[in-house]
Every structure is written in C-alpha cells, then in structure tokens.
Amino acid sequence: MQFNPADKSISLIGDIDFWLFGSSETLNADYSLIDRTRNINKVYDEAVSIMFGADPNHEWDDTTNTDLPFTTLALEANQDHYTMLDTALVINRVRMKDSNGEMQTLTPTLRRELSDSELKATGTPTKYFKKGGVIFPRPIPDYGATAGVELEFQRGGNHFTIGDISESPGFNPQFHQFLSVGAALMYAIANGMTEKKAELHAEKTAIADAMRKHYERRSPDERPRLRLAKRSSKRTGL
C-alpha cells in the first residue's frame, strides 16, 4: 500500500478511515494528516521490532533503502572510540584492518570483562565494547588506515512525512495494513471508541501474529535457532 495517493483503495491514510468509519472515500478532518503520519510512524517502529525479533538470521532491512547496512570509517592512530551512525539500531559485526592492512573481525565483549591493562593497551585491535552508541576497540590501534573500520548494522524503518504520496513501507506488502490498523486503533483509544478499540486491537494482533510467523519462516536455507523448552514452575505432589 502507498502512503497517501489519490487512489484511496491503495492508501494507508485512506485505509485508516475505512477501519474507523467504514469508508476510505472521505478523509475525516478530525484526524489530521499530521497525527496520522506520526501514528503510522510509531506503529512502523512496532513492526520493525516484530521483524527484528522474528528473524535475527535474515536481519531485516527496509527495502526502500538505496544502500546496504554497511559503512566504513577511517581508522585513526590512537583514537580510542568510533561513534555509530544514528540510524544503526543494532551492530552485527565490527571489522578493522590490522597493521598489515587486512580486515579482521573483532570479538564483542563487555567493558567490565577487560582488565585495566587491556583498557589502556595499544596495538592491533582484537575486541570491542559498546557504550552509548560508541564503539571502543581494544587494544587501541596505534596505526591508521584508509577505510580501516567497517561496521555492519541493522537500522529501523524509513519514516513517512506528511508530504509523501506514493511511498510505501519497506516490508512485505501483505502486512502493510498493520500500520493503518494500528493508527486507527490509536485514534479509537484517544476518542473513547470502546467497541471499535476492541475490534481494531484484535485485528492488529492477528496481523502481528501472521507477520511474526512469516518472518520466522522465511529463511529455510539457514540454520534453525535452538530454543530452550519452558519448564513448568508448578510443583507436583510428593
């Protein structure tokens, strides 16, 4: 579905009115475009969270992006940290060039796991830790290299603006209504539409469940994730 084209039959903005009032032909002026856009973007973030959680192997990325979720930075001698991109929600891999110019994957660790000597040491990085959107390689590199730092990351969905028309969400089209249903639900909650609230909540939950199942199963060529079976906390009689 598109964000707000003239053809309301394929419109997220128009679909909100359909779910609330049974028709997408007339835009309800009480639900402003500013509010609709903000709420669609909020629900989009929910959708991203579902897709991230359901499919860590495939590592979902918004299909409207024109680049890949990789970036390279200059490796500066004696620089002890590198700031992550604002768009990076999760860092999947950090690689840095060694003193011979070969890329090496660094091992993620926690700062508290490093000794005092490791925290201040210089040389060829083998580990890194993160704090507040910043990556700290250890040892601190004592040399520089062009494009010597490579970050592989996951980013969120591309939010809509009120001026968007034909733009579409960057995930499977069969689940686009998750956004319009979610935005309609927020209006129903704000306006005390009790029965409509219950209906929309049920519909949103159904779409979320279907979306989660889809993204859990879309990578059959990759190793399945092992899950620990839940053990009952109830005690049996002695």
PyMOL commands that set and color helices and strands:
alter all, ss='L'
color gray80, all
select helices_A, chain A and resi 8-10+12-21+33-54+111-113+116-120+173-175+177-190+194-216
alter helices_A, ss='H'
color red, helices_A
select strands_A, chain A and resi 70-75+82-83+88-97+103-105+107-108+122-123+127-131+134-138+140-141+145-155
alter strands_A, ss='S'
color yellow, strands_A
deselect
rebuild
show_as cartoon
